[in-house]
Amino acid sequence: MTPAATTEQELAGLRNAIDSGDPEAMYRVATALAAKGDAEQAFAMHKRAAIEGHALAQIAAARMLLQGNGCLADPRTAVYWLRRAEAAGQAEASYYLAFVSLGGVAMPRDGRINERVLSAVQGEYPLALRAAAIHFGRKRHEVDQSSCVRLLDRAASFGDVISAQLLAERLARGEGCSLQPEAARRIARRLAELGVPTLPDIAVTLTDAPAEGHAKAPPPGTIALEDNLHAVPTQLLSSEPRVMQIDGLLSADECRLLIASAPHRAKSPVSLDIDIGYEDLALRLVELRMARSARMELAQAEPLLLSRFDAGQPYLPREPKQDRSGAATRAGERIRTIHVFLNEVRGGGGIVFDASGPIAAAAGRAVIVDGIEPEPTPERIVRSGPKWLATLRFRHRRYRDA
């Protein structure tokens, strides 16, 4: 929960309370400092309150440590503070521990991930509600489908805009619920007032194709995020370069999620790096499925790249933002890339390789290619946009620390 803004007069009084060792005062001052953009002082004050046992300050300090915001990034120390906050009963801390665990670096992936996400859902943490909703939305059983709609509705009631966007799409199409066009229109009108654009028409057929090495499906209504750890079967299109295809890798909800994560008022074309700072468990689960289906580890992946192309624009591989940490050098050369089309493209926008031939853009379809990506061809130009694309590029060694 976001604390209320602190006035200058209140801030002066709180500073006096800090001298007496009041951790709540430290936390409120730290929050005010963060709001003013003084990240270093905010972190120092959050840490003081965390040491005194303030659970919300422990979470705040951990989040700053994960992002390197106001301090050097230190995921393992972040985990220490999150565990202390979780022990104090903070469901939000469980959410962030699950988020870190999925990365498989600062914490192992273990059975507690599901338990922690469930705890955060029961604590009604909006990002956990959204992640669980999208997880259930991948499953065909009517119990899971109705759970998806119910959780999106609950997350939207807390002001989560992306959940409201996804809910409107499901109500308009009768996905997991009865067809409710008027309710969908009401949500869309409210979103439009906030400057939130409508999402493109996206449909992906759910399949029951088993993942490789996957055990028996869990009962309906069960959070079982290990689904994302198992690669799905691929279709080999060519050996030189090695090109593979997976249809329906991402669900319609996941494609919508990625598009909705783009800046609301951004002008086209959009090109956005999504990294750990987004703190979005649903996005991280999408990344994890993409990585494992490419037979790679998430820790080897550069930030997820989300791109939009309008009519007349070719897909041109873009370099990520300048890496000042040296992670790219340490991780070595790129060895594999996975692209996922997020929407249908009426004209053009596919990917073409000499050996494999054209691969049409279809929502949820993944294309995996080894080595250096080829030069664009006319077939890759969008003739009738927009085209949305999600891309993960993998390095030879570990790129991420969390």
C-alpha positions, 0 to 999 in steps of 0.5 A: 500500500502506498503511504500518504504524502508527507507535508513539509511541516509533518516532515519537520516533526518526523525528523525530531521523532527520528532522533528518538529512534522511532522506526515509523518516523524513519520510514515516513521520512524515507518515503518522502525523500524517495518521492522527492527523488533523493534515492540515496538518502531514502535508502539510508533512512529505509535501512535504518528503519529496517534494522529497527524491525519496520517491515514495510521499510524492509520491503522498501530497502529490498526493492531498492537493493534489487534495482540498485536504486540509491545504492549498489544492487545487492539481490542477496541482501535484498532477499535477507530483508524480504525474508524478515518482512515475510516472517512479520506477516507481510504478503507483499514480501512473499510476492517479491521473494517469489519474483526473485526466486523465479530468476533462479540466481539470488534464490533457488526455484523451489516449491515455496514459489507457489506458496508465496504467490498464494499468500500474496494473492490472499493478501490481495496484493494487486500485482499478485492478483494479476499474475495469478489471473493470467496463470489461470487464464492459460488453462482450459478448465472452466474453474481456471477460466472463471478464476482468471476473470474474478482475479482480474476484476479484483485487481482492477478494483484496487486501481490496477490499470492493466488488469482493467484492460485485460478484464475488458477484453475478456468481458467483450469476448466472453472469455471465462465468463458470459458475454458482457459487452456493456460492462466492457464498454464501461471499463473501456470508457473509463480507461480512455478518460485516463488516456489508456489506449485500446488493445488490438484484437488478439486471439490465441487458441488454448492447447493441451499440448504437454510440456517436455518433462512435465508431470500430471496437470494439477487440479483446477484452481491450483497455482502451479507456476512450475508450468513455466519451467518446462519447454514446449515442443518446437517445430524445426524449420531449418538447420542453417541457420537453426530456426524453430517455431512454436505456435501458441507459446503465449496466451491472449492474456499474456500478449495483451499484458505485454502490449499494455505494459508499453507507455500509455501515451508513447508515440509510435514506434515504441521500443521499450526495455523491460527489466527487473525494475518493473517488478511485475511477476506476470511479466517475469513468468512470460520471460521465463516461459520464453527462456525455457522454451528457447532451451536457455536460462532466464539469467542469460537473457538481456532485458525483454525488448517490446517493440511496435512497428507501424505500416512501412516499418521493417523489423530492424534488430535494435541494440539495448541501452548502453550497459554501464555495468559490464554485464554484457562483456562478462556474459559473452556473445549472443547465442540465441534469440526468441521473438514472439508475435503479440498480434495478428498483422494483416499485411507483412510483418513476418520473419523470413530466412532463406532456408526456412521461408516466410514465417507469418506473424500470428499472436502468440507464435514464437520464432527461435533463431541461433547466432546472428540475426539475418538482415531484414527482407521485404516480407518483414516490412509491416504493410498494415500495422501495427505489429507488436513483437517481444524479443529476448536475446541470450548470452553465452553466460549469465547476464542477470544477477536476479 
